[in-house]
Amino acid sequence: MSELEMAVADLRIKFKKALLENDMKQIELARILDVAPAQISRALAGNTTPKDIEIQRQVAKILKIKL
């Protein structure tokens, strides 16, 4: 596994853990951020488009985690 793949996997786990700890679902984040649930899913899976990165930042702020 490459370094990039490992970083993406770590990010995915970090978001999943934070969602569980905050008793929150991706659909709730989608409503809060006013984006499609599929967009949240892509962003939290580690996609790196500018839109996904911005969503990751916003979600990290909501869930109070560091990226």
Backbone bond lengths (Angstrom), bond angles and torsions (degrees), N, CA, C in turn:
res aa  C-N    CA-C-N  psi(-1)  N-CA   C-N-CA  omega(-1)  CA-C   N-CA-C  phi
1 M - - - 1.456 - - 1.537 108.09 -
2 S 1.322 116.52 132.50 1.457 120.50 -178.82 1.528 110.77 -75.37
3 E 1.323 115.17 167.52 1.455 120.28 178.55 1.528 111.54 -60.70
4 L 1.315 115.75 -40.85 1.463 120.45 179.63 1.527 110.61 -64.03
5 E 1.313 116.96 -44.78 1.467 120.74 178.86 1.526 110.97 -61.99
6 M 1.327 116.39 -38.09 1.463 120.04 178.64 1.525 110.78 -67.18
7 A 1.327 116.95 -39.66 1.459 121.09 179.17 1.526 110.94 -64.80
8 V 1.331 116.25 -41.26 1.467 120.94 178.29 1.530 110.15 -64.44
9 A 1.319 116.89 -42.56 1.462 121.06 179.13 1.530 110.53 -63.40
10 D 1.329 116.85 -41.45 1.470 120.94 178.25 1.522 110.99 -63.26
11 L 1.330 116.19 -41.67 1.462 120.84 178.70 1.523 110.56 -62.50
12 R 1.319 116.42 -45.65 1.465 121.76 179.63 1.534 110.24 -57.99
13 I 1.327 116.58 -45.06 1.468 121.24 -179.75 1.521 110.74 -65.86
14 K 1.321 116.77 -40.48 1.461 120.97 179.95 1.533 110.88 -60.95
15 F 1.327 116.57 -44.81 1.466 120.09 178.88 1.531 110.91 -65.89
16 K 1.317 117.13 -43.61 1.469 120.67 -178.98 1.528 110.46 -61.60
17 K 1.307 116.73 -44.67 1.462 121.60 179.47 1.527 110.63 -62.63
18 A 1.323 116.91 -44.15 1.469 120.89 -179.83 1.526 111.23 -64.39
19 L 1.332 116.67 -39.08 1.464 119.50 176.99 1.522 110.65 -61.74
20 L 1.323 117.20 -44.48 1.464 121.06 179.30 1.523 111.02 -63.99
21 E 1.313 117.21 -44.05 1.463 121.17 -179.24 1.524 112.23 -64.29
22 N 1.324 116.55 -30.51 1.462 121.71 -179.90 1.522 112.34 -95.64
23 D 1.340 116.05 5.42 1.464 121.51 -179.78 1.529 110.82 49.47
24 M 1.318 115.15 50.52 1.459 121.41 -175.83 1.524 109.28 -127.83
25 K 1.312 115.58 151.66 1.458 121.50 178.46 1.528 109.12 -114.34
26 Q 1.321 114.28 159.31 1.463 119.50 179.85 1.522 111.68 -59.26
27 I 1.307 117.12 -35.06 1.474 120.09 -179.37 1.531 110.81 -62.91
28 E 1.325 116.32 -34.10 1.468 119.90 177.88 1.530 110.29 -68.24
29 L 1.322 116.18 -40.96 1.467 119.32 176.25 1.522 110.54 -61.86
30 A 1.312 116.79 -40.87 1.465 120.98 179.08 1.526 110.28 -59.21
31 R 1.318 116.41 -43.02 1.478 119.73 179.11 1.521 110.90 -65.31
32 I 1.337 116.67 -44.67 1.462 120.89 -179.00 1.524 110.86 -60.91
33 L 1.326 116.39 -43.06 1.463 121.27 -176.62 1.526 113.35 -89.39
34 D 1.313 116.31 -3.97 1.467 122.29 179.90 1.529 111.87 56.30
35 V 1.340 114.48 50.05 1.467 121.37 174.80 1.525 107.96 -131.74
36 A 1.305 116.06 166.82 1.463 120.75 179.88 1.534 109.97 -70.09
37 P 1.328 116.71 144.94 1.465 119.78 176.71 1.536 112.40 -55.36
38 A 1.317 117.06 -35.63 1.464 120.34 178.69 1.527 111.21 -63.20
39 Q 1.324 116.74 -34.93 1.466 120.90 178.38 1.525 110.44 -66.42
40 I 1.322 116.90 -40.27 1.472 120.93 176.38 1.521 109.28 -62.30
41 S 1.314 116.24 -45.43 1.461 121.39 -178.92 1.527 110.86 -58.84
42 R 1.319 116.92 -46.04 1.468 120.73 179.59 1.528 111.23 -63.54
43 A 1.321 116.12 -43.54 1.464 120.31 -178.66 1.523 111.06 -64.19
44 L 1.327 116.37 -44.38 1.459 119.92 -177.85 1.520 112.27 -73.97
45 A 1.317 116.33 -17.08 1.468 120.61 176.17 1.525 111.48 -80.03
46 G 1.346 115.72 -8.43 1.458 119.07 175.58 1.513 115.54 105.38
47 N 1.328 118.06 11.72 1.466 119.09 176.30 1.525 109.45 -58.89
48 T 1.319 116.33 152.72 1.465 119.87 -173.66 1.527 114.45 -121.42
49 T 1.319 117.29 25.76 1.459 118.51 173.16 1.532 107.94 -71.14
50 P 1.320 117.95 157.11 1.470 119.13 179.13 1.534 113.02 -53.95
51 K 1.324 117.07 -40.30 1.472 121.15 179.01 1.528 110.34 -63.64
52 D 1.326 117.25 -44.36 1.464 120.87 -179.63 1.525 111.21 -64.83
53 I 1.312 117.34 -39.94 1.459 121.01 178.88 1.520 110.40 -64.08
54 E 1.311 117.09 -40.71 1.469 120.55 177.79 1.531 110.23 -64.21
55 I 1.312 117.60 -42.12 1.465 120.91 177.42 1.524 109.89 -63.23
56 Q 1.322 117.61 -41.65 1.468 120.83 177.77 1.524 110.48 -58.43
57 R 1.310 117.23 -42.95 1.471 121.33 178.84 1.522 111.05 -62.95
58 Q 1.328 116.35 -44.52 1.457 120.35 -179.18 1.536 111.01 -65.70
59 V 1.319 116.66 -41.92 1.464 120.71 179.10 1.517 110.28 -65.30
60 A 1.319 116.96 -41.45 1.471 120.45 178.45 1.525 110.59 -59.66
61 K 1.311 116.01 -39.56 1.466 120.26 178.18 1.528 110.65 -65.65
62 I 1.314 116.77 -44.67 1.476 121.19 179.61 1.525 110.62 -62.14
63 L 1.337 115.92 -43.47 1.464 120.88 -175.88 1.538 112.04 -87.26
64 K 1.328 115.96 -2.45 1.467 122.43 178.72 1.526 112.11 57.61
65 I 1.330 114.44 53.40 1.466 120.05 175.84 1.528 108.77 -126.30
66 K 1.334 115.11 157.90 1.467 121.17 176.46 1.519 108.93 -95.90
67 L 1.313 115.04 141.60 1.466 120.07 175.73 1.510 110.44 -94.79
